[in-house]
Every structure is written in C-alpha cells, then in structure tokens.
Amino acid sequence: MPQLDTSTWFATISSMILALFVIFQLKISKLSYTLNPTPKTLSKRNRTNPWESKWTKIYSPLLLPQQL
C-alpha cells in the first residue's frame, strides 16, 4: 500500500494562508469609512393611541371576589 506523500503539505497550507491574508487585506483596504460621522436628528412622532388617553386598570384574577 503506497504511503501518502505529505512533504508538500506545509508549503501548500502556508501559501494558502498567505494568499487568504493578502486577499482579505485588499478587501478591507477598499472599504471607506466616514471620517466625521454626524448624528442623525430624530423627529419625535406624536402619535395618539386610544389607550394613552384612558386610564386602564389590570385586574389580577386572585384579587377578584371569588364566585361560588
């Protein structure tokens, strides 16, 4: 049974890692970021919901009188 030749694995894996590193560096270097980001002004929305104008009360079933 022939033996697997692993003598070139180190060179292959090393060159692959180096190539991936170079590719990612080139991809990252093409990204552009804004130098001075400005805050976005948010306009406050005035929505009136029907439940905002009413008083609502939540009844717990344990606080209600027991019905026999």
N, C-alpha and C positions, 0 to 999 in steps of 0.2 A: 504494500500500500504506500503510495507516494506521500511524502511529507509536504505540508503546506509551507511555502516559502514566505516567511514574514520579514525578510530583510528590508523590503522597500516600504513597509507599513509606516515606519517613523517618518520618512521623508514625505509620504503621501499625506498623512494626517497633519504634519506640520505645515505643509504648503496649503492645505485646505483651510486650516485655521488662519493662516496669514492672509489668504485671499478673502475670507469672510470678514476679517478685521478691516482690511482695506476697503471692501465694498461698503460696509456699514459706516466707516469714517467718511466716505464720499457721499453717502446718502445723508448723513447727519450734517455735513458741511453745507449742503444745498438748502437746508431749512432756514427760513428767515423769521426772525422774531422782531416784534416792535420794540424799539428802544425805550420809548416813554409811553407806557400804556396810560390812557386817560380813563378815569372812572365813568361808567355809564350812568346817566341821570335817569332814575326811575320815576315815572309819574305815578302818583298814588291814585289808584282806581277807587272811585266812590260807588260801590255797589250797595244797593239796599236789598237785603234779603228779608223775606217776611218774618223770619224768626228773630231778627235783630230788633225789631220794634216791639215785640211782645215779651212778656215775662213767661218763661216756661218753667214748669216745676216737674221734676222727675220723682215719681213715687216708687219707693222700694217696696216690693211685694211683702217684705217682712214687717213693714211699718203700717200696712193697711189693716183695718179691723178684720178679724177672721170671720169668714162667712160659714155658718154651720148649716 
